[in-house]
Amino acid sequence: MTPLVSVIIPTIHRAQLVLRALEGVFGQTMREIEAIVIVDGHDSATLQALGSIGDPRLRVKALSTGVGCAGARNVGVGEARGRWIAFLDDDDEWFPRKLEIQLQAAEQCPCPRPIMSCRLIARSEEGDLVWPRRTPAIDEPISEYLFCQRGVRGGDGLVLPSTVLTTKDLMLRVPFRADLPRHNDVDWLLRATAIEGVRVVFVADPEPWAIWHIEANRPRISNTSDWRYSLGWIEANRGLVTPRAYASFLMIWASSTAARGKSWKAFWLLPWEAFANGKPRPVDFLAHFLIWLVPRKIRSKISVLLDAIKRKTARKPVAPNRPSPKTIA
């Protein structure tokens, strides 16, 4: 059977996490899929764990030398047999109908090369949040959707690799940049959506269809404090973002990175750079100050509390209370 969707999962030294991710893949309601796990370097423990899986839809590609997450995704695209490509990070999870819902929407989409996405549950020690809070407005530049928050709580605009479903031909035309250790996902989105006929499209169903684990108790690439790298990346890509998005990235994304490492020089430098070469908004300055003056855990707890109050007032189902996929599959 030729698969319709190829699911690509890069991993290294996280055997238990990738097994959990695969439970969500093989628990999907649509069956015409293959799971391609790229083991990014020498990792006998993960290879042994994967060898215990009897599902013939699993394919494992072990790389002799690590190429990084972006490079591993590109390898997976080259191995894929499906017309559609879906990505899943090894520490994230899917709910059973994720691919079914997205594929139905993609096949009905008038856009020739859609980048399908969906809402997710952002899960931390402080609680669960449903992100993104909104989907892109008509004709809204993708850089402003990703970087320009309308409020100060975060999660406004978001497209994660673990929510993406798109065509293989687009991935072959616009691969991830393997030389980028960080921001390679948004870098790919900016470059891909610059092509005619490519657009980010969210499924109409407002339910979250994935879980993004952002717990702080394990190392993650996004937990770095190297804000100068972020500054260099956005400067190099200024032609792909609007002046508003440039300023917001500096004062929210780069600022969060700098605050994590308590690099107080950035507290003054980043707003100055945003003002000199971008178009910062009042909400950017407010977010910048809150990032530095209010600890992340407190901001996260407040956000979870406010969302709970909003759901209770609206009398809507409490989506974050959905159990993990393996429990409900």
TORKOL-4160 file (C-alpha; in steps of 0.2 Angstrom, whole numbers, padded with zeros to 4 digits, m for minus):
329
<pt num="1" X="0000" Y="0000" Z="0000"/>
<pt num="2" X="0007" Y="0017" Z="m0005"/>
<pt num="3" X="0005" Y="0029" Z="0010"/>
<pt num="4" X="m0005" Y="0045" Z="0007"/>
<pt num="5" X="0004" Y="0054" Z="0022"/>
<pt num="6" X="0022" Y="0052" Z="0027"/>
<pt num="7" X="0025" Y="0057" Z="0045"/>
<pt num="8" X="0043" Y="0062" Z="0049"/>
<pt num="9" X="0050" Y="0061" Z="0067"/>
<pt num="10" X="0068" Y="0066" Z="0070"/>
<pt num="11" X="0075" Y="0059" Z="0087"/>
<pt num="12" X="0091" Y="0056" Z="0096"/>
<pt num="13" X="0093" Y="0049" Z="0114"/>
<pt num="14" X="0075" Y="0050" Z="0118"/>
<pt num="15" X="0069" Y="0032" Z="0116"/>
<pt num="16" X="0054" Y="0033" Z="0128"/>
<pt num="17" X="0048" Y="0050" Z="0120"/>
<pt num="18" X="0048" Y="0044" Z="0102"/>
<pt num="19" X="0039" Y="0028" Z="0107"/>
<pt num="20" X="0025" Y="0039" Z="0115"/>
<pt num="21" X="0025" Y="0050" Z="0099"/>
<pt num="22" X="0023" Y="0034" Z="0088"/>
<pt num="23" X="0008" Y="0029" Z="0098"/>
<pt num="24" X="m0001" Y="0044" Z="0093"/>
<pt num="25" X="0004" Y="0041" Z="0074"/>
<pt num="26" X="m0001" Y="0023" Z="0074"/>
<pt num="27" X="m0017" Y="0028" Z="0083"/>
<pt num="28" X="m0023" Y="0039" Z="0069"/>
<pt num="29" X="m0040" Y="0036" Z="0062"/>
<pt num="30" X="m0033" Y="0036" Z="0044"/>
<pt num="31" X="m0023" Y="0021" Z="0040"/>
<pt num="32" X="m0014" Y="0026" Z="0024"/>
<pt num="33" X="0002" Y="0033" Z="0032"/>
<pt num="34" X="0020" Y="0029" Z="0035"/>
<pt num="35" X="0030" Y="0034" Z="0050"/>
<pt num="36" X="0048" Y="0038" Z="0046"/>
<pt num="37" X="0059" Y="0040" Z="0061"/>
<pt num="38" X="0076" Y="0048" Z="0058"/>
<pt num="39" X="0089" Y="0043" Z="0071"/>
<pt num="40" X="0101" Y="0058" Z="0071"/>
<pt num="41" X="0117" Y="0050" Z="0075"/>
<pt num="42" X="0123" Y="0035" Z="0085"/>
<pt num="43" X="0109" Y="0029" Z="0097"/>
<pt num="44" X="0108" Y="0010" Z="0100"/>
<pt num="45" X="0095" Y="0012" Z="0114"/>
<pt num="46" X="0083" Y="0021" Z="0103"/>
<pt num="47" X="0086" Y="0009" Z="0088"/>
<pt num="48" X="0083" Y="m0006" Z="0100"/>
<pt num="49" X="0067" Y="0002" Z="0106"/>
<pt num="50" X="0061" Y="0005" Z="0089"/>
<pt num="51" X="0065" Y="m0013" Z="0084"/>
<pt num="52" X="0051" Y="m0019" Z="0096"/>
<pt num="53" X="0037" Y="m0010" Z="0086"/>
<pt num="54" X="0029" Y="m0023" Z="0075"/>
<pt num="55" X="0019" Y="m0010" Z="0064"/>
<pt num="56" X="0024" Y="m0012" Z="0046"/>
<pt num="57" X="0021" Y="0006" Z="0043"/>
<pt num="58" X="0036" Y="0011" Z="0053"/>
<pt num="59" X="0052" Y="0015" Z="0044"/>
<pt num="60" X="0069" Y="0019" Z="0053"/>
<pt num="61" X="0083" Y="0028" Z="0045"/>
<pt num="62" X="0099" Y="0029" Z="0056"/>
<pt num="63" X="0112" Y="0042" Z="0052"/>
<pt num="64" X="0130" Y="0039" Z="0056"/>
<pt num="65" X="0133" Y="0057" Z="0059"/>
<pt num="66" X="0121" Y="0069" Z="0067"/>
<pt num="67" X="0114" Y="0083" Z="0055"/>
<pt num="68" X="0102" Y="0092" Z="0067"/>
<pt num="69" X="0084" Y="0092" Z="0068"/>
<pt num="70" X="0081" Y="0102" Z="0052"/>
<pt num="71" X="0093" Y="0091" Z="0042"/>
<pt num="72" X="0085" Y="0076" Z="0049"/>
<pt num="73" X="0068" Y="0082" Z="0043"/>
<pt num="74" X="0075" Y="0085" Z="0026"/>
<pt num="75" X="0082" Y="0067" Z="0025"/>
<pt num="76" X="0065" Y="0061" Z="0030"/>
<pt num="77" X="0057" Y="0071" Z="0016"/>
<pt num="78" X="0069" Y="0062" Z="0004"/>
<pt num="79" X="0064" Y="0045" Z="0010"/>
<pt num="80" X="0045" Y="0049" Z="0010"/>
<pt num="81" X="0033" Y="0040" Z="m0002"/>
<pt num="82" X="0018" Y="0049" Z="0002"/>
<pt num="83" X="0011" Y="0065" Z="m0007"/>
<pt num="84" X="0008" Y="0073" Z="0009"/>
<pt num="85" X="0021" Y="0077" Z="0023"/>
<pt num="86" X="0018" Y="0079" Z="0041"/>
<pt num="87" X="0031" Y="0083" Z="0055"/>
<pt num="88" X="0031" Y="0077" Z="0073"/>
<pt num="89" X="0044" Y="0081" Z="0086"/>
<pt num="90" X="0048" Y="0067" Z="0096"/>
<pt num="91" X="0042" Y="0075" Z="0112"/>
<pt num="92" X="0025" Y="0080" Z="0106"/>
<pt num="93" X="0009" Y="0070" Z="0104"/>
<pt num="94" X="m0006" Y="0069" Z="0092"/>
<pt num="95" X="m0024" Y="0066" Z="0095"/>
<pt num="96" X="m0032" Y="0052" Z="0084"/>
<pt num="97" X="m0041" Y="0062" Z="0071"/>
<pt num="98" X="m0027" Y="0075" Z="0068"/>
<pt num="99" X="m0022" Y="0069" Z="0051"/>
<pt num="100" X="m0040" Y="0065" Z="0046"/>
<pt num="101" X="m0046" Y="0082" Z="0050"/>
<pt num="102" X="m0031" Y="0091" Z="0041"/>
<pt num="103" X="m0031" Y="0080" Z="0026"/>
<pt num="104" X="m0050" Y="0083" Z="0023"/>
<pt num="105" X="m0047" Y="0102" Z="0025"/>
<pt num="106" X="m0032" Y="0102" Z="0013"/>
<pt num="107" X="m0041" Y="0092" Z="m0001"/>
<pt num="108" X="m0055" Y="0105" Z="0000"/>
<pt num="109" X="m0043" Y="0120" Z="0000"/>
<pt num="110" X="m0042" Y="0131" Z="m0016"/>
<pt num="111" X="m0024" Y="0135" Z="m0012"/>
<pt num="112" X="m0013" Y="0124" Z="m0023"/>
<pt num="113" X="0001" Y="0121" Z="m0010"/>
<pt num="114" X="m0007" Y="0124" Z="0008"/>
<pt num="115" X="0003" Y="0123" Z="0024"/>
<pt num="116" X="m0011" Y="0116" Z="0035"/>
<pt num="117" X="m0010" Y="0119" Z="0054"/>
<pt num="118" X="m0021" Y="0117" Z="0069"/>
<pt num="119" X="m0023" Y="0122" Z="0087"/>
<pt num="120" X="m0014" Y="0113" Z="0100"/>
<pt num="121" X="m0012" Y="0111" Z="0119"/>
<pt num="122" X="0003" Y="0119" Z="0126"/>
<pt num="123" X="0007" Y="0109" Z="0141"/>
<pt num="124" X="0018" Y="0115" Z="0155"/>
<pt num="125" X="0020" Y="0113" Z="0174"/>
<pt num="126" X="0008" Y="0127" Z="0177"/>
<pt num="127" X="m0006" Y="0120" Z="0167"/>
<pt num="128" X="m0013" Y="0118" Z="0149"/>
<pt num="129" X="m0016" Y="0132" Z="0137"/>
<pt num="130" X="m0025" Y="0131" Z="0120"/>
<pt num="131" X="m0014" Y="0140" Z="0107"/>
<pt num="132" X="m0014" Y="0149" Z="0095"/>
<pt num="133" X="m0027" Y="0161" Z="0102"/>
<pt num="134" X="m0031" Y="0166" Z="0084"/>
<pt num="135" X="m0029" Y="0161" Z="0066"/>
<pt num="136" X="m0021" Y="0172" Z="0053"/>
<pt num="137" X="m0032" Y="0186" Z="0046"/>
<pt num="138" X="m0035" Y="0188" Z="0027"/>
<pt num="139" X="m0020" Y="0195" Z="0019"/>
<pt num="140" X="m0011" Y="0196" Z="0035"/>
<pt num="141" X="0008" Y="0195" Z="0032"/>
<pt num="142" X="0014" Y="0178" Z="0040"/>
<pt num="143" X="0028" Y="0187" Z="0049"/>
<pt num="144" X="0016" Y="0198" Z="0058"/>
<pt num="145" X="0005" Y="0183" Z="0062"/>
<pt num="146" X="0020" Y="0174" Z="0070"/>
<pt num="147" X="0028" Y="0189" Z="0079"/>
<pt num="148" X="0016" Y="0203" Z="0082"/>
<pt num="149" X="0006" Y="0199" Z="0098"/>
<pt num="150" X="m0011" Y="0208" Z="0100"/>
<pt num="151" X="m0009" Y="0206" Z="0119"/>
<pt num="152" X="0005" Y="0202" Z="0132"/>
<pt num="153" X="0001" Y="0184" Z="0136"/>
<pt num="154" X="0009" Y="0175" Z="0122"/>
<pt num="155" X="0002" Y="0161" Z="0111"/>
<pt num="156" X="m0007" Y="0174" Z="0099"/>
<pt num="157" X="0000" Y="0167" Z="0083"/>
<pt num="158" X="0009" Y="0150" Z="0081"/>
<pt num="159" X="0013" Y="0137" Z="0068"/>
<pt num="160" X="0023" Y="0123" Z="0075"/>
<pt num="161" X="0031" Y="0109" Z="0065"/>
<pt num="162" X="0021" Y="0096" Z="0074"/>
<pt num="163" X="0005" Y="0104" Z="0068"/>
<pt num="164" X="0011" Y="0105" Z="0049"/>
<pt num="165" X="0004" Y="0095" Z="0035"/>
<pt num="166" X="0010" Y="0100" Z="0018"/>
<pt num="167" X="0014" Y="0093" Z="0001"/>
<pt num="168" X="0030" Y="0084" Z="m0003"/>
<pt num="169" X="0034" Y="0094" Z="m0018"/>
<pt num="170" X="0034" Y="0110" Z="m0008"/>
<pt num="171" X="0046" Y="0102" Z="0005"/>
<pt num="172" X="0057" Y="0097" Z="m0010"/>
<pt num="173" X="0057" Y="0115" Z="m0017"/>
<pt num="174" X="0059" Y="0123" Z="0000"/>
<pt num="175" X="0069" Y="0112" Z="0012"/>
<pt num="176" X="0073" Y="0117" Z="0030"/>
<pt num="177" X="0090" Y="0126" Z="0032"/>
<pt num="178" X="0101" Y="0113" Z="0040"/>
<pt num="179" X="0113" Y="0126" Z="0045"/>
<pt num="180" X="0101" Y="0135" Z="0057"/>
<pt num="181" X="0102" Y="0127" Z="0075"/>
<pt num="182" X="0087" Y="0138" Z="0080"/>
<pt num="183" X="0072" Y="0147" Z="0071"/>
<pt num="184" X="0073" Y="0135" Z="0057"/>
<pt num="185" X="0054" Y="0132" Z="0058"/>
<pt num="186" X="0049" Y="0150" Z="0056"/>
<pt num="187" X="0063" Y="0153" Z="0044"/>
<pt num="188" X="0055" Y="0139" Z="0033"/>
<pt num="189" X="0038" Y="0147" Z="0035"/>
<pt num="190" X="0044" Y="0164" Z="0029"/>
<pt num="191" X="0053" Y="0157" Z="0014"/>
<pt num="192" X="0039" Y="0144" Z="0009"/>
<pt num="193" X="0025" Y="0157" Z="0010"/>
<pt num="194" X="0035" Y="0169" Z="m0001"/>
<pt num="195" X="0031" Y="0157" Z="m0015"/>
<pt num="196" X="0015" Y="0160" Z="m0026"/>
<pt num="197" X="0001" Y="0148" Z="m0021"/>
<pt num="198" X="0008" Y="0144" Z="m0004"/>
<pt num="199" X="m0002" Y="0149" Z="0011"/>
<pt num="200" X="m0004" Y="0144" Z="0029"/>
<pt num="201" X="m0022" Y="0137" Z="0032"/>
<pt num="202" X="m0029" Y="0132" Z="0049"/>
<pt num="203" X="m0043" Y="0119" Z="0050"/>
<pt num="204" X="m0060" Y="0126" Z="0054"/>
<pt num="205" X="m0062" Y="0114" Z="0069"/>
<pt num="206" X="m0056" Y="0125" Z="0084"/>
<pt num="207" X="m0052" Y="0109" Z="0094"/>
<pt num="208" X="m0033" Y="0106" Z="0098"/>
<pt num="209" X="m0027" Y="0091" Z="0089"/>
<pt num="210" X="m0009" Y="0090" Z="0096"/>
<pt num="211" X="0000" Y="0092" Z="0113"/>
<pt num="212" X="0016" Y="0103" Z="0113"/>
<pt num="213" X="0026" Y="0098" Z="0129"/>
<pt num="214" X="0035" Y="0114" Z="0135"/>
<pt num="215" X="0039" Y="0108" Z="0152"/>
<pt num="216" X="0055" Y="0116" Z="0159"/>
<pt num="217" X="0062" Y="0100" Z="0167"/>
<pt num="218" X="0071" Y="0094" Z="0151"/>
<pt num="219" X="0083" Y="0102" Z="0139"/>
<pt num="220" X="0076" Y="0110" Z="0124"/>
<pt num="221" X="0083" Y="0120" Z="0110"/>
<pt num="222" X="0071" Y="0135" Z="0113"/>
<pt num="223" X="0078" Y="0136" Z="0131"/>
<pt num="224" X="0094" Y="0144" Z="0126"/>
<pt num="225" X="0099" Y="0161" Z="0132"/>
<pt num="226" X="0109" Y="0166" Z="0116"/>
<pt num="227" X="0099" Y="0181" Z="0111"/>
<pt num="228" X="0113" Y="0188" Z="0100"/>
<pt num="229" X="0109" Y="0173" Z="0088"/>
<pt num="230" X="0091" Y="0178" Z="0087"/>
<pt num="231" X="0096" Y="0196" Z="0083"/>
<pt num="232" X="0108" Y="0190" Z="0069"/>
<pt num="233" X="0095" Y="0179" Z="0062"/>
<pt num="234" X="0081" Y="0192" Z="0061"/>
<pt num="235" X="0094" Y="0205" Z="0054"/>
<pt num="236" X="0099" Y="0193" Z="0040"/>
<pt num="237" X="0080" Y="0190" Z="0036"/>
<pt num="238" X="0074" Y="0208" Z="0037"/>
<pt num="239" X="0068" Y="0206" Z="0019"/>
<pt num="240" X="0056" Y="0192" Z="0023"/>
<pt num="241" X="0047" Y="0202" Z="0038"/>
<pt num="242" X="0038" Y="0218" Z="0039"/>
<pt num="243" X="0045" Y="0232" Z="0050"/>
<pt num="244" X="0032" Y="0229" Z="0063"/>
<pt num="245" X="0036" Y="0210" Z="0063"/>
<pt num="246" X="0055" Y="0214" Z="0064"/>
<pt num="247" X="0052" Y="0225" Z="0080"/>
<pt num="248" X="0040" Y="0213" Z="0088"/>
<pt num="249" X="0052" Y="0198" Z="0086"/>
<pt num="250" X="0066" Y="0208" Z="0094"/>
<pt num="251" X="0056" Y="0214" Z="0109"/>
<pt num="252" X="0047" Y="0198" Z="0112"/>
<pt num="253" X="0056" Y="0183" Z="0105"/>
<pt num="254" X="0074" Y="0189" Z="0107"/>
<pt num="255" X="0069" Y="0198" Z="0123"/>
<pt num="256" X="0063" Y="0182" Z="0131"/>
<pt num="257" X="0079" Y="0173" Z="0126"/>
<pt num="258" X="0089" Y="0187" Z="0134"/>
<pt num="259" X="0079" Y="0188" Z="0150"/>
<pt num="260" X="0081" Y="0169" Z="0152"/>
<pt num="261" X="0100" Y="0172" Z="0153"/>
<pt num="262" X="0098" Y="0188" Z="0163"/>
<pt num="263" X="0108" Y="0198" Z="0149"/>
<pt num="264" X="0103" Y="0215" Z="0155"/>
<pt num="265" X="0113" Y="0223" Z="0141"/>
<pt num="266" X="0099" Y="0217" Z="0129"/>
<pt num="267" X="0086" Y="0225" Z="0140"/>
<pt num="268" X="0091" Y="0242" Z="0132"/>
<pt num="269" X="0099" Y="0236" Z="0116"/>
<pt num="270" X="0084" Y="0227" Z="0109"/>
<pt num="271" X="0071" Y="0241" Z="0110"/>
<pt num="272" X="0084" Y="0253" Z="0103"/>
<pt num="273" X="0087" Y="0241" Z="0088"/>
<pt num="274" X="0068" Y="0239" Z="0086"/>
<pt num="275" X="0065" Y="0258" Z="0086"/>
<pt num="276" X="0080" Y="0261" Z="0074"/>
<pt num="277" X="0076" Y="0248" Z="0061"/>
<pt num="278" X="0058" Y="0243" Z="0064"/>
<pt num="279" X="0041" Y="0249" Z="0069"/>
<pt num="280" X="0037" Y="0244" Z="0087"/>
<pt num="281" X="0020" Y="0246" Z="0094"/>
<pt num="282" X="0015" Y="0251" Z="0112"/>
<pt num="283" X="0011" Y="0232" Z="0116"/>
<pt num="284" X="0028" Y="0227" Z="0111"/>
<pt num="285" X="0036" Y="0239" Z="0124"/>
<pt num="286" X="0023" Y="0232" Z="0137"/>
<pt num="287" X="0027" Y="0214" Z="0133"/>
<pt num="288" X="0046" Y="0218" Z="0134"/>
<pt num="289" X="0045" Y="0225" Z="0151"/>
<pt num="290" X="0034" Y="0211" Z="0158"/>
<pt num="291" X="0046" Y="0198" Z="0151"/>
<pt num="292" X="0060" Y="0206" Z="0161"/>
<pt num="293" X="0051" Y="0211" Z="0177"/>
<pt num="294" X="0038" Y="0197" Z="0179"/>
<pt num="295" X="0046" Y="0179" Z="0181"/>
<pt num="296" X="0040" Y="0167" Z="0167"/>
<pt num="297" X="0032" Y="0155" Z="0179"/>
<pt num="298" X="0021" Y="0168" Z="0186"/>
<pt num="299" X="0016" Y="0174" Z="0169"/>
<pt num="300" X="0012" Y="0157" Z="0164"/>
<pt num="301" X="0001" Y="0154" Z="0180"/>
<pt num="302" X="m0008" Y="0170" Z="0177"/>
<pt num="303" X="m0011" Y="0165" Z="0159"/>
<pt num="304" X="m0018" Y="0148" Z="0163"/>
<pt num="305" X="m0029" Y="0156" Z="0177"/>
<pt num="306" X="m0036" Y="0169" Z="0164"/>
<pt num="307" X="m0040" Y="0156" Z="0151"/>
<pt num="308" X="m0049" Y="0145" Z="0164"/>
<pt num="309" X="m0060" Y="0160" Z="0169"/>
<pt num="310" X="m0063" Y="0164" Z="0151"/>
<pt num="311" X="m0069" Y="0146" Z="0147"/>
<pt num="312" X="m0080" Y="0146" Z="0163"/>
<pt num="313" X="m0088" Y="0162" Z="0158"/>
<pt num="314" X="m0091" Y="0157" Z="0140"/>
<pt num="315" X="m0097" Y="0140" Z="0146"/>
<pt num="316" X="m0087" Y="0131" Z="0133"/>
<pt num="317" X="m0079" Y="0113" Z="0135"/>
<pt num="318" X="m0063" Y="0114" Z="0144"/>
<pt num="319" X="m0052" Y="0108" Z="0130"/>
<pt num="320" X="m0035" Y="0108" Z="0140"/>
<pt num="321" X="m0043" Y="0094" Z="0151"/>
<pt num="322" X="m0042" Y="0082" Z="0137"/>
<pt num="323" X="m0031" Y="0067" Z="0142"/>
<pt num="324" X="m0016" Y="0062" Z="0132"/>
<pt num="325" X="m0019" Y="0053" Z="0115"/>
<pt num="326" X="m0013" Y="0036" Z="0121"/>
<pt num="327" X="m0027" Y="0037" Z="0134"/>
<pt num="328" X="m0041" Y="0040" Z="0122"/>
<pt num="329" X="m0035" Y="0032" Z="0106"/>
